[in-house]
Amino acid sequence: NRTDADMQKDATKQIQKLTFMISEIMATGANQQQLEAEVRICCVIQVRMWPIENKVPLSTSGLIDMIKMARSWRKRAPDRPETKPTIVMSHNGVSRCGIFIAANVCIDQMNMDHEVDVFHAVKMIRINRPQ
């Protein structure tokens, strides 16, 4: 006999499977010395709810969930997670990365200042973007 809480957990897991996929991979250095000295576990989050033909994700809540998942993973990283880089990739390297980064900047700004200037956030991202 399943409880409502169990059914809710199952439904949440199903939504997450459709929204994004998380893979853990082990990254190592190129040569044997580096291999013995440095091994890192990388978390790869593949977004599934954002088809290539769409300019925006199918679900804003899915995007927010994915951001929360990425932040949660980063916090669990050993050895000072605040110094570990986050690498964001997309098929063209611009639009989706920009939305992900801008959303993160806006969330941080909201947490600190209790207000968000989206225009300024996007402007600063564009100014600081490598060419």
C-alpha positions, -999 to +999 in steps of 0.1 A: +000+000+000+017+032-012+014+065+005+008+099-012+044+108-003+057+077-021+037+085-052+049+121-051+085+110-049+080+086-079+063+114-099+092+138-091+118+112-102+099+107-135+098+144-141+135+147-134+142+118-159+124+137-186+139+171-176+176+164-172+200+135-169+229+134-144+260+114-151+291+111-130+324+106-149+359+103-138+384+127-154+421+120-152+453+137-163+469+129-197+500+111-185+507+084-159+521+109-132+490+130-135+468+099-135+483+089-101+482+124-086+449+138-097+416+122-103+384+143-104+348+132-104+328+154-128+290+157-128+275+161-163+239+174-163+223+170-197+192+190-202+164+171-220+135+195-217+150+220-241+148+208-277+173+223-302+145+239-322+132+259-292+146+292-281+134+287-246+131+256-224+098+237-224+096+242-187+109+271-166+105+250-135+126+223-151+154+249-157+152+261-121+153+225-109+184+219-130+200+250-116+192+238-081+207+204-089+239+219-103+243+241-072+236+212-049+262+191-067+287+219-065+282+223-027+289+186-022+322+188-040+351+180-018+380+205-012+365+240-012+337+237-038+336+275-043+369+273-061+358+246-085+348+258-120+314+251-135+316+244-172+284+252-192+281+240-228+254+241-254+252+232-291+262+267-303+280+278-271+261+311-267+223+313-262+216+284-238+248+290-219+239+326-216+204+319-203+218+294-177+245+319-165+221+348-165+196+328-145+223+319-119+234+356-117+198+367-112+192+341-085+224+352-067+214+388-070+179+381-056+194+362-027+217+391-018+197+422-027+161+409-028+157+425-062+170+417-097+181+438-126+179+414-155+191+439-181+223+447-160+229+410-154+228+402-191+249+433-200+276+422-175+276+387-189+280+400-224+308+423-214+327+395-196+321+368-222+353+355-239+354+363-276 
